[in-house]
Amino acid sequence: MQVNALFLYTQRFDMETDAIEKIFQQKIDEEIKIEPKDWMPEKYRQTLIRQISQHAHSEIVGMLPEGGWIKYAPTLKRKAILIAKVQDEAGHGLYLYSAAETLGIDYLTMMEQLVSGKAKYSSIFNYPSLSWADMGAIGWLVDGAAILNQVMLCRTSYGPYARAMVRICKEESFHQRQGFDILYTLSQGTDEQKAMCQDAINRWWWPSLMMFGPKDEASTHSDQSMNWKIKRKSNDELRGQFVNMIAEQVKVLGMTLPDPDLKWNEEKNSYDFGEINWDEFWNVVKGNGPCNKQRIEARRKAHEGGTWVREAALAYADKKKNKSKAA
């Protein structure tokens, strides 16, 4: 009798869960945003935590390749613009960590996952920035790729994530223009400046294509994420859009992209392009890129160095709360 009762209870629980999941999927299909207090499958929650925290980590780690160039900016105007951009990236991280916290994970846990190497961030930030022209290439190519990824996230199915992305995308559009302006200025300069511009494009082009992730057939999360409308387009679809956009914009610079296989395909009405070095991609993802250890160590030091600030802020908040209660 006990076995039968347990079987019936389990069967009834499974039927109720199936019914709730159908209602959940129907909301998504009807473009109704999922909010923090709404029921959601645990896998949906964990997928969002992974994606949003990874996105937040990318914004924070992404400050590092540019932050070191602030003091070397060629003019005061360029310095002020770069400072503002790095501050924007910090703000983006804050928005995204806050969105992730609505899913039941706290900031300190996410940061510990980052500095321990458990959590991932965009592989492109494990490449070094070697010249001032890299500030242009990062803005134009890296932020350009990010925008294509992120615009679709303004319509993602999870409400807090979608709303955070609206402001982020507006700011990222300025970042891309800033990067293009740097490269355009260099492209109109001396032979040495033109060479610097081309060199930066050569070094950042392929890592920028890698930003969209592995090929669709090798992406383990894409199908489910698209079914839940967390993502709206596949990795390869976004990558193709990016190539079509940049292949035209580079003509304005009078520069070239380092891909001998890049050519217009009349039949497809888009550009064909060469094969990414996937061995390099996976090597960087696994922690063996040029700057992986350097980036993690920088974040670890910043996290540990900021402990006293967090403790002081909490102590002040408690003191203020107790004072308010006493009053």
C-alpha positions as CSV (number, residue, x, y, z in Angstrom):
1,M,0.0,0.0,0.0
2,Q,2.8,2.4,0.9
3,V,4.5,1.7,-2.5
4,N,1.3,2.3,-4.4
5,A,0.6,5.5,-2.5
6,L,4.1,6.8,-3.2
7,F,3.7,5.8,-6.9
8,L,0.4,7.6,-7.1
9,Y,1.8,10.7,-5.4
10,T,4.8,10.8,-7.7
11,Q,2.6,10.3,-10.8
12,R,0.3,13.1,-9.7
13,F,3.3,15.4,-8.9
14,D,4.7,14.8,-12.4
15,M,1.3,15.5,-14.0
16,E,1.0,18.8,-12.1
17,T,4.6,19.8,-13.0
18,D,3.9,19.0,-16.7
19,A,0.8,21.2,-16.6
20,I,2.7,24.1,-14.9
21,E,5.5,23.8,-17.5
22,K,3.0,24.0,-20.3
23,I,1.6,27.2,-18.8
24,F,5.1,28.6,-18.4
25,Q,6.0,27.8,-22.1
26,Q,2.7,29.3,-23.2
27,K,3.6,32.6,-21.5
28,I,6.9,32.6,-23.3
29,D,5.3,31.8,-26.7
30,E,2.9,34.7,-26.2
31,E,5.8,37.0,-25.4
32,I,4.8,37.5,-21.8
33,K,7.9,38.3,-19.7
34,I,8.9,35.9,-16.9
35,E,9.4,37.9,-13.6
36,P,11.4,36.9,-10.5
37,K,8.3,35.7,-8.5
38,D,6.9,33.7,-11.3
39,W,7.2,29.9,-11.4
40,M,9.9,28.7,-13.7
41,P,11.7,25.4,-14.3
42,E,14.9,25.0,-12.4
43,K,16.8,24.5,-15.6
44,Y,15.5,27.8,-16.9
45,R,16.7,29.5,-13.7
46,Q,20.1,27.9,-13.8
47,T,20.5,28.7,-17.5
48,L,19.8,32.3,-16.8
49,I,22.2,32.4,-13.8
50,R,24.9,30.9,-16.0
51,Q,24.3,33.3,-18.9
52,I,23.7,36.5,-16.9
53,S,26.6,36.0,-14.5
54,Q,28.9,35.2,-17.4
55,H,27.7,38.3,-19.2
56,A,28.4,40.4,-16.0
57,H,31.8,38.8,-15.6
58,S,32.6,39.8,-19.2
59,E,31.7,43.4,-18.6
60,I,34.0,43.6,-15.5
61,V,36.9,41.7,-16.9
62,G,36.4,43.7,-20.1
63,M,37.5,46.8,-18.2
64,L,41.0,45.4,-17.9
65,P,42.3,45.6,-21.5
66,E,41.2,49.2,-21.8
67,G,41.9,50.5,-18.2
68,G,45.6,50.2,-18.6
69,W,45.5,52.6,-21.6
70,I,43.8,55.5,-19.9
71,K,47.0,57.1,-18.8
72,Y,48.5,56.7,-22.3
73,A,45.6,58.3,-24.2
74,P,47.0,60.7,-26.8
75,T,44.8,63.7,-25.8
76,L,42.8,64.8,-22.8
77,K,39.6,64.4,-24.8
78,R,40.5,60.8,-25.6
79,K,41.4,60.2,-22.0
80,A,38.1,61.5,-20.7
81,I,36.2,59.4,-23.3
82,L,38.0,56.2,-22.3
83,I,37.5,56.8,-18.6
84,A,33.8,57.2,-19.3
85,K,33.7,54.0,-21.3
86,V,35.4,52.0,-18.6
87,Q,33.0,53.4,-16.1
88,D,30.1,52.4,-18.3
89,E,31.4,48.8,-18.3
90,A,31.5,48.8,-14.5
91,G,27.9,50.0,-14.5
92,H,26.9,47.2,-17.0
93,G,28.3,44.6,-14.6
94,L,26.3,46.1,-11.8
95,Y,23.1,46.0,-13.7
96,L,23.7,42.4,-14.7
97,Y,24.8,41.1,-11.3
98,S,21.6,42.7,-9.9
99,A,19.5,41.0,-12.5
100,A,21.2,37.6,-11.7
101,E,20.5,38.2,-8.0
102,T,16.7,38.2,-8.7
103,L,17.2,34.5,-9.5
104,G,18.5,33.6,-6.1
105,I,22.2,33.9,-6.4
106,D,24.2,36.6,-4.5
107,Y,27.0,38.8,-5.8
108,L,29.7,37.3,-3.6
109,T,28.9,33.8,-4.8
110,M,29.2,34.9,-8.4
111,M,32.5,36.7,-7.8
112,E,33.9,33.7,-6.0
113,Q,33.0,31.6,-9.0
114,L,34.8,34.0,-11.2
115,V,38.1,34.3,-9.3
116,S,38.2,30.5,-8.7
117,G,37.9,29.9,-12.4
118,K,34.6,28.0,-12.1
119,A,32.7,30.7,-14.0
120,K,33.4,31.8,-17.6
121,Y,33.5,35.1,-19.3
122,S,34.0,36.2,-22.9
123,S,37.1,34.6,-24.3
124,I,38.1,37.8,-26.2
125,F,39.2,39.5,-23.0
126,N,42.0,37.1,-22.7
127,Y,43.9,38.8,-25.5
128,P,46.4,41.6,-24.8
129,S,45.9,45.3,-25.9
130,L,49.3,46.2,-27.4
131,S,48.8,49.7,-28.8
132,W,46.5,52.7,-28.7
133,A,44.9,51.4,-31.9
134,D,43.6,48.5,-29.9
135,M,41.3,50.9,-28.1
136,G,39.7,51.5,-31.5
137,A,39.6,47.9,-32.5
138,I,38.0,46.8,-29.2
139,G,35.4,49.5,-29.5
140,W,34.6,48.9,-33.2
141,L,34.9,45.1,-33.3
142,V,34.4,43.8,-29.8
143,D,31.7,46.1,-28.8
144,G,30.2,45.8,-32.3
145,A,29.9,42.0,-31.8
146,A,28.6,42.6,-28.3
147,I,25.8,44.8,-29.7
148,L,24.6,42.2,-32.1
149,N,24.5,39.7,-29.3
150,Q,22.8,42.1,-26.9
151,V,20.2,43.8,-29.0
152,M,18.3,40.5,-29.2
153,L,18.6,40.3,-25.4
154,C,16.4,43.4,-25.0
155,R,13.6,41.0,-26.0
156,T,14.8,38.0,-23.9
157,S,12.0,36.2,-22.0
158,Y,13.3,37.1,-18.5
159,G,12.1,40.6,-17.5
160,P,14.9,41.9,-15.3
161,Y,17.5,40.8,-17.9
162,A,15.6,42.4,-20.8
163,R,15.2,45.7,-19.0
164,A,18.9,45.8,-18.0
165,M,19.9,45.3,-21.6
166,V,18.0,48.3,-22.9
167,R,20.3,50.8,-21.3
168,I,23.4,48.7,-21.8
169,C,22.7,48.5,-25.6
170,K,22.3,52.3,-25.8
171,E,25.7,52.8,-24.1
172,E,27.4,50.1,-26.2
173,S,26.4,51.8,-29.4
174,F,28.4,54.9,-28.3
175,H,31.3,52.6,-27.4
176,Q,31.3,51.2,-31.0
177,R,31.3,54.7,-32.5
178,Q,34.1,55.8,-30.2
179,G,36.2,52.8,-31.4
180,F,35.5,53.5,-35.0
181,D,36.4,57.1,-34.6
182,I,39.8,56.2,-33.1
183,L,40.5,53.9,-36.1
184,Y,39.2,56.4,-38.6
185,T,41.5,59.1,-37.2
186,L,44.5,56.7,-37.4
187,S,43.6,55.7,-40.9
188,Q,43.8,59.3,-42.0
189,G,47.2,59.8,-40.4
190,T,50.8,59.0,-41.1
191,D,52.0,55.7,-42.6
192,E,52.9,54.6,-39.1
193,Q,49.4,55.4,-37.8
194,K,47.8,53.6,-40.7
195,A,50.0,50.5,-40.0
196,M,49.0,50.6,-36.4
197,C,45.4,50.7,-37.4
198,Q,45.7,47.7,-39.7
199,D,47.7,45.7,-37.1
200,A,45.0,46.2,-34.5
201,I,42.3,45.0,-36.9
202,N,44.4,42.0,-37.9
203,R,44.8,40.9,-34.3
204,W,41.3,41.5,-33.1
205,W,39.3,40.2,-36.1
206,W,39.3,36.5,-35.4
207,P,38.8,36.8,-31.7
208,S,35.8,39.0,-32.4
209,L,34.3,36.3,-34.5
210,M,34.9,33.8,-31.7
211,M,32.8,36.0,-29.4
212,F,29.6,34.5,-30.8
213,G,30.5,31.1,-29.4
214,P,31.0,27.7,-31.0
215,K,29.3,26.6,-34.1
216,D,25.6,25.9,-33.7
217,E,26.1,22.1,-33.8
218,A,28.7,22.4,-31.0
219,S,26.6,24.7,-28.8
220,T,25.1,22.7,-26.0
221,H,22.7,25.3,-24.7
222,S,21.4,27.1,-27.8
223,D,18.4,25.0,-28.8
224,Q,16.8,25.1,-25.3
225,S,17.7,28.8,-24.8
226,M,16.0,29.6,-28.1
227,N,12.9,27.5,-27.2
228,W,12.7,29.6,-24.0
229,K,13.4,32.7,-26.0
230,I,16.4,33.6,-23.8
231,K,18.2,33.8,-27.1
232,R,16.5,34.9,-30.3
233,K,19.2,34.0,-32.9
234,S,21.8,31.3,-33.2
235,N,25.5,31.8,-32.9
236,D,26.2,31.3,-36.6
237,E,23.4,33.6,-37.6
238,L,24.7,36.4,-35.5
239,R,28.3,35.7,-36.7
240,G,27.1,36.0,-40.3
241,Q,25.4,39.3,-39.6
242,F,28.5,40.7,-37.9
243,V,30.7,39.8,-40.9
244,N,28.3,41.4,-43.3
245,M,28.3,44.6,-41.2
246,I,32.1,44.9,-40.7
247,A,33.1,43.9,-44.2
248,E,31.3,47.1,-45.4
249,Q,32.4,49.4,-42.6
250,V,36.1,48.5,-43.1
251,K,36.0,50.0,-46.6
252,V,35.4,53.4,-45.0
253,L,38.7,53.0,-43.1
254,G,40.5,52.0,-46.2
255,M,41.8,48.9,-44.4
256,T,41.3,45.2,-45.0
257,L,40.1,42.2,-42.9
258,P,42.7,39.5,-42.4
259,D,40.7,36.8,-44.2
260,P,41.7,35.8,-47.8
261,D,38.4,33.8,-48.1
262,L,36.2,36.8,-47.4
263,K,34.1,37.5,-50.5
264,W,30.6,38.5,-51.4
265,N,28.2,35.7,-52.3
266,E,25.5,36.9,-54.7
267,E,23.4,33.8,-54.3
268,K,23.3,34.0,-50.5
269,N,23.3,37.8,-50.5
270,S,25.9,37.8,-47.8
271,Y,29.7,37.4,-47.3
272,D,31.4,34.1,-47.2
273,F,34.3,34.0,-44.8
274,G,37.1,31.7,-43.7
275,E,37.1,29.1,-40.9
276,I,37.8,30.1,-37.3
277,N,40.7,28.4,-35.6
278,W,38.5,26.4,-33.2
279,D,41.5,24.8,-31.5
280,E,42.5,28.3,-30.4
281,F,39.0,29.1,-29.3
282,W,38.6,26.1,-27.1
283,N,42.2,26.5,-25.7
284,V,41.3,30.1,-24.6
285,V,37.9,29.0,-23.2
286,K,39.7,26.3,-21.1
287,G,42.0,28.9,-19.5
288,N,45.1,28.7,-21.7
289,G,44.8,32.0,-23.6
290,P,47.5,34.8,-23.6
291,C,46.0,36.6,-20.6
292,N,43.7,34.2,-18.8
293,K,45.8,33.9,-15.7
294,Q,46.6,37.7,-15.7
295,R,42.9,38.6,-15.9
296,I,41.8,36.2,-13.1
297,E,44.6,37.4,-10.9
298,A,43.7,41.0,-11.4
299,R,40.0,40.3,-10.4
300,R,41.1,38.2,-7.5
301,K,43.3,41.0,-6.1
302,A,40.5,43.6,-6.7
303,H,38.0,41.3,-4.9
304,E,40.2,40.7,-1.9
305,G,41.4,44.3,-1.8
306,G,37.8,45.5,-1.6
307,T,36.9,43.3,1.4
308,W,37.3,46.2,3.8
309,V,35.1,48.4,1.7
310,R,32.3,45.8,1.7
311,E,32.7,45.2,5.4
312,A,32.6,49.0,6.1
313,A,29.5,49.5,4.0
314,L,27.7,46.7,5.8
315,A,28.7,48.0,9.2
316,Y,27.5,51.5,8.2
317,A,24.2,50.1,6.9
318,D,23.7,48.1,10.2
319,K,24.5,51.2,12.3
320,K,22.1,53.3,10.3
321,K,19.4,50.7,10.6
322,N,19.8,50.4,14.4
323,K,19.8,54.2,14.8
324,S,16.6,54.3,12.8
325,K,15.0,51.6,15.1
326,A,16.1,53.5,18.2
327,A,14.5,56.7,16.9
